[in-house]
Structures are given as C-alpha cells and as structure tokens.
C-alpha cells in the first residue's frame, strides 16, 4: 500500500493524559492498573482494572456540548482534540473519522433502559438513547471538528482500533480524503466487567506471555491518530495491513488457528513490500489470556525462524484500553524514539516458547515494526509501521 503518515497523536489513557506523559508511562516501567472503586466488585473473581484518572473533559469540550456526551464520547473528542493540537494545525474539513470500540457505550444503554422502565418511553431522556449507539463517539468527533469526510465505527472486539486504523489509512492512501482521524474508545463499565468476569476472561493482574497468566485486566480510555498522505514530521508511517479469521475460535474465546495468524502477519508484510527479515520488532497482541497468548507466540515462532524482539504492552494498561489503540501508539513511539519498551509482567514463558519478550527498554534501530491484534471470535488484524 501507499505509505500513510501518522502526524498527530492524542491520548486519554490510564496513567497518562497526552502523548508525552504516555511516553513517560511506558518509559517508567510501571503499570496503571489498580483496584476498582467505580462500582462494587464483591462476588466477582477480578477486582482490578486500568482506569482513567484525573480526566477533566471541560478542558477539551465546551459546556453545552459536554452535557450531551457520555464518557466514551468525551474520551473520543478529547483524544481527537489532543491529536489535532499535536499535529499543529486544524484538520482539513474534508477529513474522515474511523473509530473503533469493542463494546460501545453499554453503560449508557443500561442507564437509558433504567429510565425507560421507571418512567416510560415518553419520559425517558432521548439524549441517552442517542448516546447509546456505538458510533456516538465518532459522530461527536466529526461534529466537533466540522468534518465532512467519511465517519465510520468498527467493532471487532480486541482488534477494533487496528481495524479502524486500517480503514482510515486505506482511504487516505486512495485519496478519498485529505486526512483522517483514526483511533478507539472504551470504558470500564460494571455490566461489561461482570460479564467478562463470569466468562472467566479476567485475571488479577496482567502477565502477557507469562506461564502464570490467568486472564486479562480490563482497561479504558481514548486515543486518536491523525493520518495524512505525507509529512516530514511523522511519528511513523503506516505501510501495510493483513487481515484474516481463525475459524476454530468460538464467539467468546480464541482458537487454535496458528496458520490464520501467520496469514495476517504475512499479508501485512507483503502489503508493505517487505519480507520476514525486514521486521525489526513485533508489538504483540498478548493480553495475558491463556489461549490468545499461546496462539500468538505459536504463530510468531512458525513465521519467524529468528524471532525479532517482541514487546507486550498490555501489562501497562490492560486490554481494550482505547479499544487497543494504545498498543499502536506505543509502536509509533518506538519508531519515533528508536527505542523498544519493556514488557511488564513477564517472568517465565511456557515450555514451548522459544523467545523472551523484552525485559527492559533498549535503544535499537527500528525501520519496520509489526503490530498484531487477535480478537476473541477469530478476528485477526496485523499492521506494519515504518520509519
């Protein structure tokens, strides 16, 4: 594909507000995971999450607009505003928006249904209903910036943000729009947390690739990347994508289709006109679940005879944080700074693993970085970011 520049990044993340504080979080080697105080977790197996703290939405959104937005929309608009500021100029009016979200505004739907049941349809707040749809955050971004390009929302569980990046970058590469905002939003809500806990998906702590892993930690936040055809000040360039589906996966879990993951990774490299030997590092999807991490390391080992450095970032901010967009941004920062981040939570891998994720941050020449995202249900997206 034609290379597409990442020219601005906005982050509303657990432990960080803005791109440089987020870079500092990654450099610190400390996670942003802690006990949940937003709702009662008594009776549940998991009690920790990566929550956004100290977020002041009125710093990014006018009061009249703020009243019409739920938490997800506030995350999305604030992240887009930070990305535009980071870019340095207002976006062209013809720009498009592609946002990803794994679950959407579930809490808003719960709030609306409560009002509906208690007060009846005639008195239930219509704004709550308008905010209960998954595309509300992306729509608010388009409205707030006055954009008239495409406006799409993609929901592909853990792969939602990378799928949104794929759509936005492809449209910029084709010349459909002069620029695009791509990213993701997610919130830790009581109902989603409880369902994931009942499914056995959640764990006490995040240990990507570690043999002691027992489940993911849920995260939240918003992130946005500005995409443009070219730039002399880009963080990195999006240079290729691959997508496939693991037919062995169930609707709520990962499968055993190693070849499907290999197909997505190989497709991304071929799209970028690269070979296996050109990849300098992998920013892995690993989220501390038993099946997903095993599926990914088996695929990496099958494709790469000599495995390049592998970085697992979800030990910092959990799974679903900004619908997976924070992992993409970490890879873009690695290219900008020519530095690999440490993988938190790893001590020892499974017996069949023949690589060790990065233990500490290190300077390294990074030309091409592969980014993976494997979602429950079988969706797989891979991308190549290049210097």
C-alpha positions as CSV (number, residue, x, y, z in Angstrom):
1,X,0.0,0.0,0.0
2,X,1.0,3.6,-0.3
3,X,2.6,4.8,2.9
4,X,0.4,7.0,5.2
5,X,1.9,9.3,7.7
6,X,0.9,9.5,11.4
7,X,1.2,13.2,12.0
8,X,-0.5,13.7,15.3
9,X,-1.4,11.6,18.3
10,X,-3.9,12.2,21.2
11,X,-4.1,10.0,24.3
12,X,-6.5,9.8,27.2
13,X,-5.1,6.8,28.9
14,X,-4.9,5.1,32.3
15,X,-1.9,6.9,33.9
16,X,-1.4,9.5,31.2
17,X,-3.1,12.4,29.5
18,X,-1.3,13.4,26.3
19,X,1.3,11.8,24.1
20,X,4.4,12.8,26.1
21,X,3.0,11.7,29.5
22,X,2.0,8.4,27.8
23,X,5.6,8.0,26.5
24,X,6.8,8.7,30.1
25,X,4.5,6.0,31.4
26,X,6.0,3.5,29.0
27,X,9.5,4.6,30.0
28,X,8.7,4.3,33.7
29,X,8.3,0.5,33.7
30,X,5.2,0.9,35.9
31,X,1.7,-0.1,35.1
32,X,-1.5,1.9,35.5
33,X,-3.6,-0.9,37.0
34,X,-5.2,-0.8,40.4
35,X,-8.3,-1.7,42.4
36,X,-11.7,-0.7,41.0
37,X,-13.5,2.0,43.1
38,X,-16.2,2.9,40.4
39,X,-18.5,0.0,41.3
40,X,-18.7,-2.9,43.8
41,X,-16.7,-6.0,42.7
42,X,-17.7,-8.1,45.6
43,X,-18.6,-11.6,44.5
44,X,-16.5,-11.3,41.3
45,X,-13.2,-13.0,40.7
46,X,-11.4,-9.9,39.4
47,X,-11.1,-6.6,41.2
48,X,-8.5,-4.6,39.3
49,X,-8.7,-2.5,36.1
50,X,-6.7,0.2,34.3
51,X,-8.9,3.2,34.8
52,X,-8.6,6.8,33.5
53,X,-8.0,9.1,36.4
54,X,-7.8,12.9,36.6
55,X,-9.6,13.4,33.3
56,X,-11.2,16.9,33.1
57,X,-13.3,16.9,30.0
58,X,-14.2,20.6,30.2
59,X,-10.6,21.3,29.3
60,X,-11.3,19.9,25.8
61,X,-15.1,20.3,25.3
62,X,-17.4,23.2,25.7
63,X,-20.0,23.0,28.5
64,X,-23.0,22.9,26.1
65,X,-21.6,20.0,24.2
66,X,-20.3,18.3,27.3
67,X,-23.8,17.8,28.6
68,X,-24.8,15.9,25.5
69,X,-21.9,13.4,25.7
70,X,-21.4,10.2,27.6
71,X,-18.0,9.0,28.9
72,X,-17.0,7.3,25.7
73,X,-17.8,10.4,23.5
74,X,-15.8,12.6,25.9
75,X,-12.8,10.2,25.7
76,X,-13.0,10.3,21.9
77,X,-13.4,14.0,21.4
78,X,-10.7,14.8,23.9
79,X,-8.3,12.4,22.3
80,X,-9.0,13.8,18.8
81,X,-8.5,17.4,20.2
82,X,-5.1,16.4,21.6
83,X,-4.2,14.8,18.3
84,X,-5.1,17.9,16.4
85,X,-3.1,20.0,18.8
86,X,-0.1,17.7,18.5
87,X,-0.4,17.9,14.7
88,X,-0.1,21.7,15.0
89,X,-2.9,22.9,12.6
90,X,-6.6,22.5,12.2
91,X,-7.6,19.4,10.2
92,X,-8.9,20.0,6.6
93,X,-12.7,20.0,6.6
94,X,-12.7,17.0,4.2
95,X,-11.0,14.7,6.7
96,X,-12.7,11.5,7.7
97,X,-13.1,9.7,11.1
98,X,-12.7,6.0,11.8
99,X,-13.2,4.9,15.4
100,X,-13.0,1.5,17.0
101,X,-14.8,0.3,20.1
102,X,-15.1,-3.3,21.4
103,X,-18.3,-2.9,23.3
104,X,-19.5,0.7,22.8
105,X,-21.5,2.7,25.3
106,X,-23.0,-0.2,27.2
107,X,-23.4,1.8,30.4
108,X,-25.4,4.4,28.6
109,X,-27.7,1.7,27.3
110,X,-28.2,0.5,30.8
111,X,-29.0,4.0,32.0
112,X,-31.5,4.5,29.2
113,X,-33.3,1.3,29.9
114,X,-33.5,2.1,33.6
115,X,-35.1,5.4,32.7
116,X,-37.4,3.7,30.2
117,X,-38.6,1.1,32.7
118,X,-39.1,3.5,35.6
119,X,-40.6,6.5,33.6
120,X,-41.9,5.0,30.4
121,X,-41.0,5.8,26.8
122,X,-42.5,9.3,26.8
123,X,-40.3,10.5,29.7
124,X,-37.1,8.6,29.1
125,X,-34.3,11.1,28.1
126,X,-33.9,11.0,24.3
127,X,-30.3,12.1,24.5
128,X,-29.4,9.0,26.5
129,X,-30.8,6.9,23.6
130,X,-28.8,8.9,21.0
131,X,-25.6,8.3,23.1
132,X,-26.3,4.6,23.4
133,X,-25.1,3.7,19.9
134,X,-21.6,2.6,19.2
135,X,-20.9,5.3,16.6
136,X,-21.8,8.2,19.0
137,X,-18.1,9.0,19.9
138,X,-17.0,9.1,16.2
139,X,-20.0,11.2,15.3
140,X,-19.2,13.7,18.0
141,X,-15.6,13.9,16.7
142,X,-16.9,14.7,13.2
143,X,-19.4,17.3,14.5
144,X,-16.9,18.9,16.9
145,X,-14.3,19.4,14.1
146,X,-16.8,20.2,11.4
147,X,-15.5,17.3,9.2
148,X,-17.4,16.2,6.1
149,X,-15.4,13.1,5.2
150,X,-16.4,9.5,6.0
151,X,-17.5,8.7,9.5
152,X,-17.4,5.0,10.4
153,X,-17.2,3.0,13.6
154,X,-15.8,-0.5,13.7
155,X,-16.4,-3.1,16.4
156,X,-14.1,-6.1,16.3
157,X,-13.5,-6.8,20.0
158,X,-9.8,-6.5,20.8
159,X,-8.9,-5.6,17.2
160,X,-11.3,-2.7,16.9
161,X,-8.8,0.1,16.9
162,X,-6.4,-1.6,14.5
163,X,-9.3,-2.3,12.1
164,X,-10.2,1.4,12.3
165,X,-6.6,2.4,11.5
166,X,-6.7,0.0,8.5
167,X,-9.9,1.6,7.2
168,X,-8.7,5.2,7.8
169,X,-5.3,4.6,6.3
170,X,-6.6,2.9,3.2
171,X,-9.0,5.8,2.5
172,X,-6.1,8.3,2.9
173,X,-3.9,6.2,0.7
174,X,-6.6,6.0,-2.1
175,X,-7.0,9.8,-1.9
176,X,-10.6,9.6,-0.8
177,X,-9.9,12.1,1.9
178,X,-7.0,14.6,2.5
179,X,-6.6,13.3,6.1
180,X,-8.3,11.1,8.7
181,X,-8.6,10.7,12.4
182,X,-8.4,7.0,13.4
183,X,-8.4,5.6,16.9
184,X,-10.5,3.9,19.6
185,X,-12.5,4.4,22.8
186,X,-13.6,2.1,25.6
187,X,-14.8,2.4,29.2
188,X,-14.8,0.0,32.1
189,X,-18.5,-0.4,32.9
190,X,-19.9,-2.6,35.6
191,X,-22.0,-4.7,33.3
192,X,-19.2,-5.5,30.8
193,X,-16.7,-6.1,33.6
194,X,-19.2,-8.5,35.3
195,X,-19.9,-10.4,32.1
196,X,-16.2,-10.8,31.3
197,X,-15.6,-12.0,34.8
198,X,-18.3,-14.6,34.6
199,X,-16.8,-15.8,31.3
200,X,-13.5,-16.3,33.1
201,X,-11.8,-13.8,30.8
202,X,-10.5,-11.5,33.5
203,X,-7.5,-12.1,35.8
204,X,-6.0,-10.5,38.9
205,X,-3.0,-8.9,37.1
206,X,-1.7,-8.6,33.6
207,X,1.1,-11.0,32.7
208,X,1.4,-11.2,28.9
209,X,3.1,-14.4,27.6
210,X,3.9,-15.5,31.2
211,X,3.2,-19.1,32.1
212,X,1.3,-17.8,35.2
213,X,-1.2,-15.8,33.2
214,X,-4.8,-16.4,34.2
215,X,-6.7,-13.7,32.3
216,X,-6.7,-10.1,31.1
217,X,-7.1,-6.9,33.0
218,X,-9.6,-4.6,31.5
219,X,-8.6,-1.1,30.6
220,X,-10.3,2.0,29.2
221,X,-9.5,5.4,27.5
222,X,-9.5,7.1,24.2
223,X,-6.8,7.6,21.6
224,X,-6.6,9.2,18.2
225,X,-4.1,9.3,15.4
226,X,-4.0,11.9,12.6
227,X,-3.3,10.2,9.2
228,X,-2.1,12.1,6.1
229,X,-0.6,11.2,2.8
230,X,2.8,12.6,3.6
231,X,4.7,14.6,6.1
232,X,8.3,15.5,7.1
233,X,7.5,15.2,10.8
234,X,5.6,11.9,11.1
235,X,5.9,9.7,14.1
236,X,5.9,6.7,11.7
237,X,4.3,5.6,8.5
238,X,1.5,3.0,8.1
239,X,2.9,0.8,5.3
240,X,0.9,-2.4,5.3
241,X,-2.0,-4.4,6.6
242,X,-3.1,-8.0,6.8
243,X,-6.4,-9.5,7.9
244,X,-7.7,-13.0,8.4
245,X,-10.1,-15.0,10.6
246,X,-9.4,-18.0,12.8
247,X,-12.3,-20.4,12.0
248,X,-11.5,-22.5,15.1
249,X,-12.4,-19.7,17.5
250,X,-15.7,-19.6,19.5
251,X,-17.7,-16.4,19.8
252,X,-16.2,-15.5,23.1
253,X,-12.7,-17.1,23.0
254,X,-9.6,-17.6,20.9
255,X,-9.0,-20.6,18.8
256,X,-6.0,-22.7,17.7
257,X,-5.7,-21.4,14.1
258,X,-2.0,-20.6,14.1
259,X,-2.0,-20.5,10.2
260,X,-4.6,-17.8,10.3
261,X,-2.4,-15.5,12.4
262,X,0.5,-16.2,10.2
263,X,-1.6,-15.3,7.2
264,X,-2.4,-11.9,8.7
265,X,1.2,-11.1,9.6
266,X,2.5,-12.3,6.2
267,X,-0.3,-10.3,4.5
268,X,0.8,-7.1,6.3
269,X,4.4,-7.6,5.3
270,X,3.5,-8.3,1.7
271,X,1.3,-5.3,1.6
272,X,4.3,-3.2,2.7
273,X,6.6,-5.0,0.1
274,X,8.7,-6.5,2.9
275,X,9.9,-9.9,3.9
276,X,10.3,-11.6,7.2
277,X,13.9,-10.4,7.6
278,X,12.8,-6.8,7.3
279,X,10.8,-6.8,10.6
280,X,12.9,-5.2,13.4
281,X,10.4,-5.8,16.2
282,X,6.9,-7.1,17.0
283,X,4.4,-5.2,19.2
284,X,2.3,-8.2,20.3
285,X,-1.4,-8.6,20.9
286,X,-0.6,-10.6,24.0
287,X,-3.2,-9.8,26.7
288,X,-2.5,-12.3,29.5
289,X,-5.2,-14.8,28.5
290,X,-4.0,-18.4,28.2
291,X,-5.4,-19.2,24.7
292,X,-4.7,-15.8,23.0
293,X,-1.1,-15.6,24.1
294,X,-0.4,-19.2,23.2
295,X,-2.0,-18.7,19.7
296,X,0.2,-15.6,19.0
297,X,3.5,-17.0,20.2
298,X,3.0,-20.2,18.2
299,X,2.3,-18.1,15.1
300,X,5.3,-15.9,15.6
301,X,7.5,-18.9,16.0
302,X,6.1,-20.5,12.9
303,X,6.6,-17.5,10.7
304,X,10.0,-16.2,12.1
305,X,12.9,-18.7,12.2
306,X,14.8,-16.0,14.0
307,X,12.2,-14.2,16.2
308,X,12.9,-10.4,16.4
309,X,12.4,-8.6,19.7
310,X,8.8,-8.9,20.9
311,X,7.2,-6.2,23.1
312,X,4.0,-6.9,25.0
313,X,2.5,-3.5,26.2
314,X,-0.8,-4.6,27.8
315,X,0.9,-5.1,31.1
316,X,0.9,-1.3,31.3
317,X,-2.7,-0.5,30.6
318,X,-4.7,-3.7,30.1
319,X,-6.8,-5.0,27.3
320,X,-9.4,-2.8,25.5
321,X,-7.7,0.4,26.6
322,X,-8.8,2.8,23.9
323,X,-10.1,-0.3,22.1
324,X,-6.5,-1.3,21.5
325,X,-5.2,1.9,20.1
326,X,-2.6,2.4,22.9
327,X,-0.7,-0.6,21.6
328,X,-0.5,1.0,18.1
329,X,0.7,4.3,19.6
330,X,3.4,2.6,21.7
331,X,4.7,1.1,18.4
332,X,4.7,4.5,16.8
333,X,6.6,6.0,19.7
334,X,9.1,3.2,19.5
335,X,9.8,4.2,15.9
336,X,10.0,7.9,16.7
337,X,12.4,7.4,19.6
338,X,14.2,4.4,18.1
339,X,13.7,2.6,21.4
340,X,11.9,-0.6,22.4
341,X,9.8,-0.6,25.6
342,X,10.0,-3.2,28.4
343,X,7.3,-5.8,28.6
344,X,5.7,-5.8,32.1
345,X,4.6,-8.8,34.0
346,X,6.7,-11.5,32.3
347,X,8.9,-13.8,34.3
348,X,8.9,-17.2,32.5
349,X,7.2,-18.4,29.4
350,X,5.5,-21.7,28.5
351,X,7.9,-24.6,27.9
352,X,7.3,-24.4,24.1
353,X,8.1,-20.7,23.9
354,X,11.5,-20.1,22.3
355,X,11.6,-16.3,22.7
356,X,11.6,-14.0,25.7
357,X,9.7,-10.7,25.5
358,X,11.7,-7.5,26.1
359,X,12.7,-7.3,29.8
360,X,13.9,-3.7,29.7
361,X,13.8,-0.7,27.4
362,X,16.6,-0.5,24.9
363,X,17.8,1.7,22.0
364,X,17.5,-0.1,18.7
365,X,17.4,0.7,15.0
366,X,13.8,0.3,14.0
367,X,12.8,0.5,10.4
368,X,9.7,-1.7,10.4
369,X,7.6,-2.8,13.3
370,X,4.9,-5.4,13.1
371,X,1.7,-4.8,15.2
372,X,-0.6,-7.7,15.9
373,X,-4.2,-7.7,17.2
374,X,-6.0,-11.0,17.8
375,X,-9.7,-10.8,18.9
376,X,-11.9,-13.3,20.6
377,X,-14.2,-14.7,18.0
378,X,-11.4,-15.2,15.5
379,X,-10.7,-11.7,14.0
380,X,-7.1,-11.0,13.3
381,X,-5.5,-7.8,12.1
382,X,-1.8,-7.1,11.6
383,X,-0.1,-3.9,10.5
384,X,3.4,-2.7,9.6
385,X,4.5,0.7,10.9
386,X,7.7,2.0,9.3
387,X,10.2,4.8,9.9
